[in-house]
Amino acid sequence: MVREHGEGPTVRAARLAAPATVIDRADGVIFLRSPHPLPAYPDNLTDRLVHWAGVAPTRLFMADRGRDGAWRNLTYAEALAKVRAIGESLLARQLSAERPIVVLSGNDLEHQLIGLAAMHVGIPYAPISPAYSLISSDFGKLRTIINRLTPGLVYAADGGLFARAINDVVPPDVELVIGRNPPRDRPATAFTDLVLARATAAVDRAHGTVKPDTIAKFLFTSGSTGHPKGVINTQRMLCANQVMILSSLPCFADAPPVVVDWAPWHHTAGGNHNVGISLFNGGSFYIDEGKPMPGAIEATVRNLRDIAPTWYFNVPKGFEALLPYLRAEAGLRKTFFSRLQIMFYAGAGMAQHVADELQELALATCGERILLLTSLGATETAPFAIVRTWDSARAGNIGLPAAGVDLKLVPTDGKLEARLRGPNITPGYWREPELTAKAFDDDGYYRLGDALKFSDPAEPGQGLLFDGRIAEDFKLATGTWVSLGPVRAGFIEHFAPYVRDVVIAGPDRDDIGVLVFPDLEACRRLATNLAPDAPADAVIADDRVVKEFAVRLQTFAAKSTGSSNRVCRVILMSELPSLDAGEITDKGSINQRAVLRQRAALVEQLYANPPSARVIAVPRDEQ
């Protein structure tokens, strides 16, 4: 069946594909696909760099803030020239998939140039989370990655900043390329030396061999396995994915997008999706050095005062972190909304109150609502796969499969498990054949691990909703299933702004309990008679903080429909999640299983009888 959607009259115009889906059913399995064929896509991504360097040579391709705070600008023509020169230098080193390039540092122009140069001449590269070098105390994840990849070259922007990780993990026979501050105790090549090479016909010959099945990069994701998995990203994945995006959001063809973005390039959203949108469509990409957290969001705000984006991506917490600044600064609001066509979020579900306030601010500032869109995908899907291309009052609607994507919904324990097939899907995990085999079903569909459900079962064309992670759902002692995703999202929404994240406990218990990572700054503002530098333990023990959580816990329990979504007890935690212990990924998402394993003693306190003094609980007669 095919279902079409319209747009609301108060929404700023942006050309989008009319959403539609074809639905088939067989033996309880539901198949969804777009009725529109996927247009042709180029053999490799840097063909688009060549194209734009010819069509718009002086247009800004990318900019970042230099150490003096001024923007460093790179045009398309300049970028291609540097990519070709660096490509010549890389070819001389005989690098390959067996000896790829590893990038340890974060987003900057040099990182982008070495990555594009590697892809241009057919050498895979792997951008690695800087947290594995700078935050980790034992370098366990970084060591696993280096051993898995056996790199031939390692790049870091600052040799001094990354010295400890390099000395501990990078073998001495691996060449180092350093942007600044070369190490004193081992030889290193200056990044500028790579750019000084004169590009020859060898670069063009190498580029001609880069085909759709050529490996472009390795992206590492921990997932539920605990160790980083190297997701193979081919040129086919990247190019097909960009055509999928353009087919869904044809407004990118109407005017080159202007992007201000912080999302890290070692993740698929930042490095594939966001950079790709700009490069593929001849846009201008401003690297935002900020992050959606206290002490770093201010840099994002400064950049958004300077640059008015036409397309703005963030995670839900990022939009939430921006709200106080948008609320307080009329000039910031005016610039931010001035030419914005689309706000786009991914990575988690957006709280409805955040979506509502964004639209209220847009309407008050420019007299129009701005399209707020979202999608669902994974590192293994490049990542674009399912997308909402229509305005929706319900923030959690993730839409329908993009052109070229086949979605299979398989009944599993009362839910619909999502599986995907298409040219954007990874061929597997680097040097892990057993893990690769488990990732796909007998028909070649990638097992996404997410459960989905229809927004309106009677009208499947109205889109899909995220329905939790299959592996994380559990049963209470009564045999009642708990769908973790909706409980988690509902709890965080109800307790905003005092909760940063939560971990749901309760397998084989009588009721649901929650370990809470509180938003300490929000709780500190609520607390009374505390010094500004009071420790976290004092903040979460403050009478007003405890009372606020107790009251909200009772009202949350009161609106529950049964034991499957009624939270009866919580513990507020002062200890941040540990990267080394696998409790948190470098992008800030919680590993539910790891937290429950590492904090098993807290879980026992949560359910102790009599309860621990740390437990905030719903009165027994209200449970």
Residue pairs with C-beta under 8 A, 6 or more apart in sequence:
1 21
1 22
1 23
1 460
1 461
2 20
2 21
2 22
2 35
2 461
3 19
3 20
3 21
3 459
3 460
3 461
3 462
4 18
4 19
4 20
4 461
5 18
5 19
5 389
5 390
5 461
5 462
6 390
7 16
7 390
7 391
8 369
8 391
10 363
10 368
10 369
11 368
11 369
11 370
11 371
11 391
12 340
12 341
12 366
12 368
12 369
12 370
12 371
13 341
14 249
14 251
14 341
14 342
14 371
15 249
15 250
15 251
15 254
16 248
16 249
16 250
16 251
16 371
16 389
16 390
17 36
17 247
17 248
17 249
17 250
17 389
17 403
18 389
19 388
19 389
19 390
19 399
19 400
19 461
19 463
20 34
20 35
20 36
20 400
20 461
21 32
21 33
21 34
21 35
21 400
21 401
21 460
21 461
22 32
22 33
22 34
22 35
23 30
23 31
23 32
23 460
23 461
24 30
24 31
25 31
28 411
29 408
29 409
29 410
29 411
30 408
30 409
30 416
31 406
31 407
31 408
31 409
32 400
32 401
32 406
32 407
32 409
32 460
33 401
33 405
33 406
33 407
34 400
34 401
34 402
34 403
34 404
34 405
36 247
36 403
37 403
37 404
38 240
38 243
38 244
38 247
38 403
38 404
38 422
38 423
39 243
39 247
39 403
40 243
41 236
41 239
41 240
41 242
41 243
41 423
42 48
42 239
43 210
43 211
43 212
43 235
43 239
44 119
44 120
44 207
44 210
44 211
44 212
44 214
44 216
44 235
44 239
45 119
45 216
45 235
45 238
45 239
45 242
45 276
45 279
45 280
46 83
46 116
46 119
46 120
46 207
46 210
48 242
48 279
48 280
48 282
49 61
49 76
49 79
49 80
49 83
49 116
49 120
49 279
50 80
51 282
52 59
52 61
52 76
52 279
52 282
53 76
53 77
53 79
53 80
55 282
56 76
56 256
56 282
57 75
57 76
57 77
58 75
58 76
58 77
59 75
59 76
59 256
59 282
59 284
60 73
60 74
60 75
60 284
61 74
61 75
61 76
61 78
61 79
61 278
61 279
61 284
61 285
62 74
62 79
62 109
62 112
62 278
62 284
62 285
62 286
62 287
63 71
63 72
63 73
63 74
63 109
63 284
63 285
63 286
63 287
64 71
64 72
64 107
64 108
64 109
64 286
64 287
64 289
65 71
65 72
65 287
65 289
65 303
66 72
71 286
71 306
72 109
74 82
74 109
76 282
79 113
79 116
81 199
82 113
82 117
82 195
83 113
83 116
83 117
83 120
84 117
84 120
84 199
84 203
85 117
85 194
85 195
85 196
85 197
85 198
85 199
86 113
86 114
86 117
86 194
86 195
86 197
87 117
87 118
87 120
87 121
87 199
87 203
87 206
87 207
88 197
88 198
88 199
88 200
88 202
88 203
89 117
89 193
89 194
89 195
89 197
90 101
90 117
90 118
90 121
90 123
90 153
90 194
91 121
91 202
91 203
91 206
92 197
93 152
93 153
93 175
94 152
95 101
95 118
95 123
95 152
95 153
96 123
96 124
96 152
97 124
97 215
98 150
99 150
99 151
99 152
99 153
100 118
100 123
100 124
100 125
100 126
100 149
100 151
100 152
100 218
101 114
101 118
101 123
101 124
101 125
101 126
101 151
101 152
101 153
101 154
101 155
102 125
102 126
102 128
102 145
102 146
102 149
102 151
102 153
102 154
102 155
103 111
103 114
103 115
103 125
103 126
103 127
103 128
103 154
103 155
103 156
103 266
104 128
104 130
104 133
104 154
104 155
104 156
104 162
104 165
104 166
105 111
105 130
105 155
105 156
105 157
105 158
105 161
105 162
105 179
106 130
106 157
106 264
106 265
107 262
107 264
107 265
107 270
107 287
107 289
108 157
108 179
108 287
109 287
110 155
110 157
110 179
110 191
111 127
111 155
111 157
111 265
112 265
112 275
113 195
114 125
114 155
114 177
114 191
114 194
115 125
115 127
115 217
115 265
115 271
117 194
118 124
118 125
118 217
119 125
119 210
119 216
119 217
119 235
120 203
120 206
120 207
120 210
121 203
121 206
121 207
121 210
122 206
122 207
122 209
122 210
122 214
124 215
124 216
124 217
124 218
125 217
125 218
126 145
126 149
126 151
126 217
126 218
126 219
126 220
126 230
127 217
127 219
127 264
127 265
127 266
127 271
128 142
128 145
128 220
128 266
129 141
129 220
129 264
129 266
129 586
129 587
130 264
130 266
130 586
131 579
131 586
132 139
132 141
132 142
132 145
132 165
132 586
133 139
133 142
133 156
133 162
133 164
133 165
133 166
134 161
134 162
134 165
135 579
135 586
136 142
136 165
136 579
136 580
137 580
138 580
139 165
139 168
139 169
140 580
141 222
141 227
141 228
142 165
142 169
143 168
143 169
144 227
144 228
145 220
145 228
145 230
146 169
146 170
146 171
148 228
148 230
148 430
148 431
149 218
149 230
149 430
151 170
151 174
152 174
152 175
153 174
153 175
153 176
153 177
154 166
154 170
154 174
154 175
154 176
154 177
155 176
155 177
155 178
155 179
155 191
156 162
156 166
156 176
156 177
156 178
156 179
157 178
157 179
157 180
158 178
158 179
158 180
158 181
159 166
159 176
159 178
159 179
159 180
159 181
159 182
159 183
159 188
160 181
160 183
161 181
163 183
166 176
166 183
166 186
167 183
167 185
167 186
170 176
172 186
175 189
176 182
176 183
176 186
176 187
176 188
176 189
177 188
177 189
177 190
177 191
177 194
178 188
178 189
178 190
178 191
179 190
179 191
182 188
182 190
210 235
211 235
212 234
212 235
212 236
212 239
213 234
213 235
213 236
214 234
214 235
215 232
215 233
215 234
215 235
216 233
216 234
216 235
216 237
216 238
217 233
217 271
218 230
218 231
218 232
218 233
218 430
219 230
219 231
219 233
219 266
219 267
219 268
219 271
219 272
219 379
220 228
220 229
220 230
220 231
220 266
221 228
221 229
221 231
221 378
221 379
221 585
222 228
222 229
222 582
222 585
222 591
223 229
223 449
224 449
224 471
224 591
224 593
225 435
226 582
226 591
226 594
229 429
229 432
229 435
230 429
230 430
230 431
230 432
231 268
231 379
231 380
231 426
231 429
231 430
232 426
232 427
232 428
232 429
232 430
233 268
233 272
233 382
233 426
234 426
234 427
236 423
236 424
237 382
237 423
237 424
237 425
237 426
238 272
238 276
238 382
240 382
240 404
240 422
240 423
240 424
241 272
241 273
241 276
241 381
241 382
241 383
241 384
241 424
242 276
242 277
242 280
243 404
244 384
244 385
244 402
244 403
244 404
244 405
244 424
245 252
245 273
245 276
245 277
245 280
245 384
245 402
246 252
246 253
246 280
246 281
247 402
247 403
247 404
248 384
248 387
248 389
248 402
248 403
249 342
249 373
249 389
251 341
251 342
252 277
252 280
252 281
252 283
252 311
253 281
255 310
256 281
256 282
256 283
256 284
257 277
257 278
257 281
257 283
257 284
257 309
257 310
257 311
258 283
258 284
258 286
258 307
258 308
258 309
258 310
258 311
258 339
259 274
259 277
259 278
259 283
259 284
259 285
259 286
259 309
259 310
259 311
259 312
259 313
260 286
260 288
260 300
260 303
260 304
260 307
260 309
260 312
261 270
261 274
261 275
261 285
261 286
261 287
261 288
261 313
262 270
262 287
262 288
262 289
262 290
262 291
262 292
262 300
262 314
262 318
263 269
263 270
263 274
263 313
263 314
263 315
264 270
264 271
264 586
264 587
265 271
265 275
266 586
267 379
267 587
268 377
268 378
268 379
268 382
268 383
269 313
269 346
269 347
269 383
272 382
272 383
273 313
273 346
273 382
273 383
273 384
274 285
274 313
275 285
277 283
277 311
278 284
278 285
279 285
286 303
286 307
288 299
288 300
288 303
289 299
289 303
290 296
290 297
290 298
290 299
290 300
290 301
290 302
290 303
291 297
291 299
291 300
292 300
292 314
292 315
292 317
292 318
292 320
292 321
292 322
293 321
294 521
297 318
297 321
297 322
297 325
300 318
300 321
300 322
301 322
301 325
301 332
304 322
304 332
304 335
304 336
305 329
305 331
305 332
305 335
308 335
308 336
308 338
308 339
308 340
309 336
309 339
309 340
310 339
310 340
310 341
310 342
311 340
311 341
311 342
311 344
312 336
312 340
312 342
312 343
312 344
313 344
313 345
313 346
314 322
314 343
314 344
314 345
315 345
315 346
315 347
315 348
316 345
316 347
316 348
316 349
316 350
316 351
316 354
317 348
317 500
317 588
318 345
319 343
319 345
319 350
319 354
319 358
320 351
320 354
320 497
323 354
323 357
323 358
323 361
325 332
326 332
326 333
326 336
326 358
326 361
327 357
327 361
330 365
333 361
333 365
334 365
337 361
337 362
337 365
337 366
337 370
338 366
340 362
340 370
341 370
341 371
342 370
342 371
342 372
342 373
343 358
343 370
343 371
343 372
343 373
344 372
344 373
344 374
344 375
345 372
345 373
345 374
346 374
346 375
346 376
346 377
346 383
347 587
347 589
348 589
349 395
349 396
349 466
349 485
349 489
350 372
350 374
350 395
350 396
351 395
351 489
351 492
351 493
351 496
352 394
352 395
352 396
352 493
353 493
353 496
354 395
355 372
355 395
358 370
358 372
359 369
359 370
359 372
362 368
362 369
362 370
363 369
369 391
371 391
372 391
372 395
373 387
373 388
373 389
373 399
374 387
374 388
374 395
374 397
374 398
374 399
375 383
375 384
375 385
375 386
375 387
375 388
375 398
375 399
376 385
376 386
376 387
376 398
376 399
376 450
376 452
376 464
376 466
377 383
377 384
377 385
377 386
378 385
378 448
378 449
379 426
380 425
380 426
380 439
380 446
380 448
381 420
381 422
381 424
381 425
381 426
381 446
381 448
382 424
382 425
382 426
384 402
384 424
385 401
385 402
385 405
385 407
385 420
385 422
385 424
386 398
386 399
386 400
386 401
386 402
386 405
386 407
386 464
387 398
387 399
387 400
387 402
388 397
388 398
388 399
388 400
388 463
389 399
390 399
392 463
394 455
396 465
396 466
396 489
397 455
397 462
397 463
397 464
397 465
398 452
398 463
398 464
398 465
398 466
399 463
399 464
400 461
400 463
400 464
401 407
401 420
404 422
404 423
404 424
405 420
405 421
405 422
405 424
406 420
406 421
406 422
406 445
407 418
407 419
407 420
408 418
408 419
408 420
408 421
408 443
408 445
409 416
409 417
409 418
409 419
409 452
410 416
410 417
410 419
411 417
412 451
412 470
413 470
413 473
413 481
414 481
415 451
415 453
415 467
415 468
415 470
415 473
415 483
416 451
416 452
416 453
416 467
417 447
417 448
417 449
417 450
417 451
417 470
418 448
418 449
418 450
418 451
418 452
419 441
419 445
419 446
419 447
419 448
420 445
420 446
420 448
421 443
421 444
421 445
421 446
425 446
426 446
427 436
428 435
428 436
428 439
429 435
429 436
429 439
438 447
439 446
439 447
440 446
440 447
441 447
449 469
449 470
449 471
450 466
450 467
450 468
450 469
450 470
451 466
451 467
451 468
451 469
451 470
451 473
451 483
451 485
452 464
452 465
452 466
452 467
453 464
453 465
453 467
454 460
454 462
454 463
454 464
454 465
455 462
455 463
455 464
455 465
456 462
466 485
467 483
467 485
467 486
468 483
468 484
468 485
468 486
469 484
469 485
472 484
472 485
472 592
472 593
473 481
473 482
473 483
473 484
474 481
474 482
474 484
474 506
474 507
474 508
475 481
475 482
475 507
475 508
476 482
476 506
476 507
476 508
476 509
476 510
476 511
476 512
476 563
476 564
477 508
477 509
477 510
478 510
478 563
480 562
480 563
480 564
481 564
482 504
482 506
482 512
482 564
482 565
483 564
483 565
484 504
484 592
486 565
487 504
487 512
487 565
487 567
488 502
488 504
490 556
490 565
491 499
491 502
491 514
491 556
491 567
492 499
492 501
492 502
494 552
494 555
494 556
495 516
495 549
495 552
495 556
497 519
497 522
498 518
498 519
498 522
498 523
498 526
498 545
498 548
498 549
498 552
499 516
499 517
499 518
499 519
500 517
500 518
500 519
501 517
501 577
501 590
502 514
502 515
502 516
502 517
502 590
503 514
503 515
503 517
503 590
503 592
503 595
503 596
503 599
504 512
504 513
504 514
504 592
505 512
505 513
505 514
505 515
505 596
505 603
505 606
505 607
506 512
506 513
509 607
511 563
511 566
511 567
511 568
511 569
511 623
512 563
512 565
512 566
512 567
512 568
513 567
513 568
513 569
513 570
513 571
513 603
513 606
513 607
514 567
514 569
514 570
514 571
515 570
515 571
515 573
515 595
515 596
515 599
515 602
515 603
515 606
516 549
516 570
516 571
516 572
516 573
517 573
517 576
517 577
517 590
518 539
518 540
518 545
518 572
518 573
520 536
520 539
520 540
520 574
523 539
523 540
523 542
523 545
524 530
524 532
524 534
524 539
526 542
526 544
526 545
526 548
527 534
527 538
527 539
527 542
527 544
527 545
528 542
528 543
528 544
530 538
530 539
530 542
535 574
536 574
536 575
537 574
539 545
539 574
540 546
540 572
540 573
540 574
545 572
546 572
546 616
549 570
549 572
549 616
550 616
553 567
553 570
553 616
553 617
553 618
554 618
554 619
554 622
556 567
557 566
557 567
557 568
557 618
557 622
557 623
558 622
560 566
560 567
566 618
566 623
567 618
568 617
568 618
568 623
569 606
569 607
569 611
569 615
569 616
569 617
569 618
570 606
570 615
570 616
570 617
571 602
571 605
571 606
571 612
571 614
571 615
571 616
572 614
572 616
573 599
573 602
576 584
577 583
577 584
577 590
577 595
578 584
578 598
579 585
579 586
581 594
581 598
582 591
582 594
582 598
583 590
583 591
583 594
583 595
583 598
584 590
584 591
585 591
596 603
605 611
605 612
605 614
605 615
606 612
606 615
608 615
611 617
